[in-house]
Amino acid sequence: MNRILLEKLYRWKDRSDRKPLLLKGVRQSGKTYLLKEFGKEAYSDVAYFNFEGNEHLHKCFEQDLDPRRIATELGVFRRGSITPGKTLIILDEIQFCNRALTSLKYFCEDAPEYHVVCAGSLLGIALSKPLSFPVGKVDLLTLRPMSFYEFVLAYQEKEMLEYLSGLDAHVKMPEVFTGKLMEHLRNYFIVGGMPEVVAKWIETKDIPEVERVQQRILDSYELDFAKHAPVSDIPKLNLIWRSIPDQLARENGKFIFSHAKPGARAKDLEDALEWLISAGMVYKIPRIEKPFVPLSAYADPHYFKLYATDVGLLRKMARLSADAIYQGPETYKEFKGALAENFALTELLNAGGDMPFYWKSRNMAEVDFVTQWNNRIVPIEVKSGTNRTARSLAEYRKRFSPEISVKVSLGNLETGIVMNIPLYLIWKIGDYIGK
């Protein structure tokens, strides 16, 4: 699987001020695979170590945190010496060894000649002991599930994507591509971006096989609740996690704790919610009433929406059949908006945008996302079809006169003060806004 983040790994390798790299991400997002592929391509030797369940490996870090001693012992452990600059050291599941996490500070300060990369789940790193995280001594990257661009790239559509990448912002999408992109978009709504699921789809084109892998990932997430969370929080985690599809399908999408558990209040479940956010399993989008810089200063923490990290897993959790996706949004009217919004959010994040907010006025006008992009505050309204009207966006524009506004839909590209970007081209939003 070709991942765009690979380019950033090459830039990290060549930097003169390179620090040990920590690659974070939700479980099953492909961190280990990406680092191994990077090692094979960019280095003459790869030394791979996995801390999960490997007590002998942990002992290399028990004596002291001298990086050169550790590198020597790791070489003995693997029965092959580690050469600075030529060997890539991969420390996988580093969250299982707090002393290894702390040692990155000393690799940075005392032995920068060693090239060290680490992989860890967002949750495990967030739960690391207070003194173990080497603040300021590591470079950080986050790997998310595969974007729509990467999904299409997996179909060997490199030439089409290169053409689209170079397409001028004022040129409408040629019809020769729209049908193919719509087909890929429907498939992406079904499959999502978890690399193992995408690989199974590319290999088999078999929906039951795809859903079997998706269910296995969902089951592994719930097993993580039992592995990492306090026992008292496990039932609450399950309640919140399983309620996300239903909450998003509601008319305004606002997360309501009592819908996850009748009679529950925020104070009863908010610890469990923060656990899910730290694990990278959900995205929390707060409401703002005024779109001014900094946006976070105008956020209301009591009003927010929750989205899943992957649209394919969301569809599976909602028990929405693949047939419904293929037949068109008319067959799943209650959920089509939620699915489109979740897709748009993950694409915005993969395109390099900050975590957005949503805007809602007192008279019920609502804009799905408000984000800061290139020093502009940009409102983004998402439509699941070709609907040309955007009443909430019009109300927002009337009140705040933004420099540029975006409507995302299945309609063709239209530039101007109010820009329409097709759902399957959100990955180009930075180019469109910049130009």
PyMOL commands that set and color helices and strands:
alter all, ss='L'
color gray80, all
select helices_A, chain A and resi 5-14+31-42+55-61+67-78+94-96+98-110+122-126+148-153+158-165+175-191+195-204+207-228+231-249+257-260+266-278+295-298+311-317+322-327+329-350+391-400+423-434
alter helices_A, ss='H'
color red, helices_A
select strands_A, chain A and resi 21-25+45-50+87-92+115-121+139-142+282-288+299-308+357-360+366-373+376-382+405-409+418-422
alter strands_A, ss='S'
color yellow, strands_A
deselect
rebuild
show_as cartoon
